[in-house]
């Protein structure tokens, strides 16, 4: 009589990964009954692990996972996301803004950086004021905020802007270099500078000539 000796049972662990990362080994992995099998989870550059699902149940944002004493088939899948990032476009250094004017602060963002940002004005590296505690982060990776600079804004050549996500504090950016805020342009009256009485119709027949110019106190 012939006897057949059966070998150990073989099981399959199916491994998959979403975009922006990898899992190794990948695909259908054969594992002998009672054996262990490890998987490495690696995000791509500037990305991170969001979650690892083992048989449909979250194992957390782990860098690796090991199946111990395998006695049945399993699945494992890794999900990744791009690291959230905010980058200031303007003012990013070298700009000169006049007090009393309206300027546009601009930035870009990637990943899940939240829905709102806080914008601060820095002077000499310290917070001078909060321009807005929460404004929309923008759309399609771009955002902007209109700032009306007060006429009484302290002049200086050491200003920077800081933008911070209101929900992800580690996601922020500061102007690369200083920008300047200087006094508004003075107005010099060249006509009607005293000693004349004008009638109302002089607005048309004798217009006032104005000249502007900036004299730096730097």
C-alpha positions, 0 to 999 in steps of 0.5 A: 500500500502506498502512502502520500505524505502531505506537505504543510499547507500554503496560505496567501497574503495579498499585499497592496499599496495606494499612490505615494508609497510602497509595500514590500513584498507586494502582491500575492505572497505564499506563506507556509502554515505556522510561519511568520511574514513581515511587510515593510511600508514605505512612503514616497519622498515628501509623503507619509503613511496614513493607515495600514489595513490588515484584513480590513481593520486599521493597524494605524500608520505603521512603518511595518507589519508582521503576520505571526503563525499564519493559519489562513489567508490574509490581506494587507493594504497601505495608504499614503498622502502627500505631506501638507505644506504651505509656501508663501509667494508674496511678500517673500523678501525684498518688497517695499509696501507703503502704509495706507495701501492695500496689498495682497498676501499670496501663498500655495499649499499642497496636501491636506493643510486644512481649510483655514489659515492664520496670518501674522505680521512679524517684525524683527522676528517677533509677532507684531500683530495677527492680521487674521485669526482664520481665513480660507486656505484657498482653492486649487493649491493657491490662496490669498489675503488682502491686507489694508496697511494702516496709515500709522503702521510703524515703518521698518525694513525687518517685516515678514509674514507667517502663515499657519494652518489653523488645524495643523500647527506644524504646517506653516511658512514664514517669508524667506527674507525681510520686506519693508513697510514705509510711510505713505507718499507725501503730497506737495501743493505747487499751486494754491499754496496760500494767499489766494481766494478761489471761487467754486468754478476755479476747480475747472479753470484753475486746477490744483497741481499736485506732486508726489514724492518720497523722501526716505528717512532711512 
